[in-house]
Amino acid sequence: MEKNLANTPSQPEINVKDFEFAEMVINKALLNFQKEQIRKEIDQSLQDQNKEEFLRLTEELKNIS
């Protein structure tokens, strides 16, 4: 018995704009996560009074912003 392909729902086509939007959302979320991690490390370097680490991390944060 053959299946009637005319009655089966077709697979949704991948919309390029949707894909690009999803990629932008993911990249933004990753960037925000990375910035938050660096900010936490900056706070820790301040608590530890580690000037070198503070300067390195603030420079890193500036470079990704």
Stockholm file with secondary structure:
# STOCKHOLM 1.0

chainA/1-65         MEKNLANTPSQPEINVKDFEFAEMVINKALLNFQKEQIRKEIDQSLQDQNKEEFLRLTEELKNIS
#=GR chainA/1-65 SS CCCCGGGSCCCCCCCHHHHHHHHHHHHHHHHHHHHHHHHHHHHHHHHTTCHHHHHHHHHHHHHHC
#=GC SS_cons        CCCCGGGSCCCCCCCHHHHHHHHHHHHHHHHHHHHHHHHHHHHHHHHTTCHHHHHHHHHHHHHHC
//
